[in-house]
Amino acid sequence: MRAGLESILPTAPLRTCVICRTRTDKRLLARFTWRDGQAVADDGRQMDGRGVYVCRRGVCLNMLHRWPERWPRWFRWRGKEGAGVKNKQDVAARRDGGAA
């Protein structure tokens, strides 16, 4: 790598919020994966499968479970429409600055 380039490269992996399309450090976003027909919070970021990242802002977290028609695209999944977000209280806690 050329001298000076390391100062402009990001130090952490960047991810994009699937709701607002904001690109930021993945540690600042909540990660969800698809399990048993529901979007499940992946707090440890260790679950297998495609994960989607969502801002911790209330608007973005609320829209995650309000747009089930977009889940097949986000999770690259084919299944029944109308499944829910598991533990909506957990989603609210993330919005309010709770669990990471």
Order of alpha helices (4+ residues) and beta strands (2+ residues): beta-beta-beta-beta-beta-alpha-alpha-alpha
